[in-house]
Amino acid sequence: MLQLSRQRTVLYLAFLVIVWGVNWPLSKSALQFAPPLLFAGLRTMIGGLILVAIALPTYKRIQFRQNWPIYLVSSVLNIILYYGLQTIGLKYLPAGLFSSIVFLQPVLLGIFSWLWLGERMYGLKIFGLLLGFLGVAVISVSGGSGEFSLAGVLLAIGSAVCWALGTVFMKKNAARTDTVWVVALQITIGGIALLLSGTASESWSAITWNSSFIANLLFISIFVIALGWLVYFKLVGSGEASMVGSFTFLIPLIAILFSVMFMGEKISFKLVVGLVLIVASIVFVNKKPKSLRGKSGSPAAPLGRTASR
């Protein structure tokens, strides 16, 4: 996959962080009108079908016979388990605590990218990833309030592991598949699986089809699911996965800022502290030691550099 220009990288990152950030309060609002599994299935299946419709003119690139294992594995990791474990886990832990554990993902992604993608690992990057996780934890955990549940913690860790493994798997197989098709099919397959699970365990009559729910559902399906996942994997495919992952630490911050502006929540001291830690994290993860600067032959070019071709 070609490197993205610096300008496009910045735009993609800004879009991703904003839409994935507002997704949390929007989803919380939508869940007032629909059971969790049915809502998760609807938003992912609609998002997947939108991407399938966009990609139809290039249907020959699917190469389903050769690539079906990639479509299946990526769907299981990035959609079915990632969203499924989240949906179940939120029943056991407060949302803030649960999300802070899920955002262990960038740390895991940095480790997995080092182990399986050959990305360089050095002290500054490790320190930066840990700072980012600490920043998310400071923002998300409400002073230790809420019930602790080992099952909830394990489900949150499982969600983070699946997201990290799914990202590495996609990056490793990027050259074998078309980005749009692999994202479209994994989301569609995952959406169908979640929808079937919801149909078996929940009631369709429990959905309130009012204007608020429909608007949230369409926004999340189009921008968060379809375009969000497509942009995420374009960024991962064009740069170091761990560097892209470091920017996802901003997502809980955007979620809380959105809640402050539009849902009446207050800015707290821990929000400011978390912001400082997250910004420092991104700086450290994207700053290479002098000994590595300018070296050629690294497996992944630094994020944001324009391709030479």
C-alpha positions, 0 to 999 in steps of 0.5 A, a space after each residue: 500500500 502506498 504511503 499517504 501524504 502528511 496532509 492526508 494522514 493528518 486529515 484521516 487521523 482527525 476524522 477518525 479520532 472525532 467520529 470514533 470519539 463521538 461514537 461513545 456518547 451517541 451509542 449510549 444515547 441510542 441504547 436507550 431505544 434498542 437492545 445492545 446486540 441488535 443495535 450492534 448488529 444493525 449498525 455494523 451490517 448497515 455499515 458493511 452493506 454501504 461499503 459493499 455497495 461502494 466497492 461493487 464496481 471492483 468486485 473482481 478484486 474480492 478473490 474470495 476463493 483465495 482470501 476467504 480465510 482473511 475475511 473470516 479471521 478479520 471479521 471474528 477478531 475486529 467485529 464479532 469478538 471486539 464488539 461482542 465482548 464489549 457488549 457483554 462486558 459493559 454489563 459487569 463494569 462501569 463504562 469509564 473503567 471498561 473503556 479505559 481497559 479496552 484502550 490498553 489496545 494501543 500498548 498491545 498493538 505496539 508489542 504485537 507489531 514489534 513481535 509479528 510485523 518487525 516494527 522497531 521497539 525502543 524505550 521512548 515508544 514503550 514509555 509513550 504507550 504506557 503514558 497514553 494508557 495511563 492518560 486514558 485511565 486517569 480520564 476514564 476511571 471515576 476515582 475507583 467508584 463502581 463495582 469491580 468484576 473480574 469477569 468484566 475486566 477479563 472481557 475488557 482485556 479480551 476486547 483489547 486483545 482482539 482489536 490489537 490482533 485484528 489490526 496486526 492480522 490486517 496489516 500483515 495481509 494487506 498486500 494480499 487483499 483490497 482494503 475496501 473489500 476486506 473492510 466491507 466483508 469483515 464488517 458485513 459478516 460480523 454484522 450478520 453474526 451479531 444480528 443473529 445473536 441479537 435475534 436469538 437472545 433479544 426482542 426486535 419489538 424492544 426497538 423504539 424506531 424514533 427519529 433520535 434512534 434512526 439518526 444515531 443509527 445512520 450516523 454511526 453506521 455511515 461515519 463510525 463503522 463504514 468510513 471509520 474502519 476504512 480510514 483506520 485500516 488505510 492509516 495502519 496499512 500506510 504507516 507503523 501500526 503502533 504509531 497509528 494506535 497511539 493516536 487512538 488514545 485521544 478517542 476517550 478524550 474526544 468522547 468526554 469533551 463531546 459530553 461536556 459540550 452537548 450533554 452538560 458534563 463538567 470538565 474535571 482536573 483529571 481530564 486536564 491531567 489525562 490530556 497532558 499525559 495523552 499528548 505526551 504519549 503521542 509525542 514520545 511514540 512518534 519521536 525516534 531516537 537519534 540512533 534510528 533516524 534516517 536509517 533505511 530498510 525499516 519495515 514500515 515508514 514513519 507515519 505521515 511521510 509522502 511516498 517517493 513514488 
